[in-house]
Amino acid sequence: MESTIYSPFEDLHFDYDKCFLCGGEPDSQEHVYPKWLQRKYDLWNKRIYFRNRTSIQYKDLKIPCCKNCNNKSLSQLENKINEAVNGGYEKFKNLDELTIMQWVSKVYYGKLFKKLNLLIDRKNKDFGTMVNKEQIFSYRGLHEFLQSLRKPIEFTGDIPWSVQVFQVHNDSRLEDYEYIDTIFITGCIRIGDIGIVYSFGDWGYAKLGNSKILNDFIDLIIHPIQLQEIAARFSYARSKVNFENLSLIVMDESRLTYIGTKPNIQLTFNHKEYFMFLQFFFVNFGNSVKLIYDETQESITSFLFENNQARVLDENGQLKCYKRT
Ligand SMILES: [Zn+2]
């Protein structure tokens, strides 16, 4: 009987000699960005840039994995997501939150694993300062959550994430695929007309703090720029939730039990701080989008709202009308 969960965070072990998920024999490798996705959007030779400016081609971004994890749980997950993606938004929206969170978390953690591995590889003395203790703590929670790929999971308390799927316009000037994430385990992924915004470890506060957006936009087709603004807002909310929380995961032979309690916090909004998130999420628009923050007026560029009214945009990002609420 397995009494303990494999945790590479115990001794910060992010080497290629153990399966990233279970710690077993790494007789296989897992593409962080699945092959079906790379095929669909011809990503193989494109480069992914890490925050320390190193880069790697999509096809080379692989992490150590055992055959068992790879052929069973991870393949099952990828097949499920691939099938849903092929059915577009109408099909994808019916996926359960757990499956979507497992998938975005797997991609996120895969990138993180590679990043930590690179840092250790280079014997970078800055390792300790580049990933601080609080972050490590929250990343550890992410790895624990990923154990749900190996065994059924049951939540006895609060759910540790926020996730929302939107239908997104196809703007011919933009790529059909976009992936953005932050150090806060938040981000957005756009695949065709499917837009996913997520946050892990926020205990639902990202959704709670943005309930007006969810109410106003959930039944609209939004523009990619709006998806990225929502992701900026989710990420900002997540940054306000202390990394530390009271969660515990218990694994026995047949299942996992996730016991968690969300912290009791009051979300506050600071325009200046939020603006940094907005800039981060809009970086792929380059100079084509001008972001303005007026400190004296406390006003900030928004593609979602104008005078509190929800903006309905067309596929070119032009204002069609305001939504009556
Ligand atoms: Zn494994």
Boltz pocket constraint, residues with backbone or C-beta under 6 A from the ligand:
constraints:
  - pocket:
      binder: B
      contacts: [[A, 19], [A, 20], [A, 21], [A, 22], [A, 23], [A, 24], [A, 25], [A, 65], [A, 66], [A, 67], [A, 68], [A, 69], [A, 70]]
      max_distance: 6.0
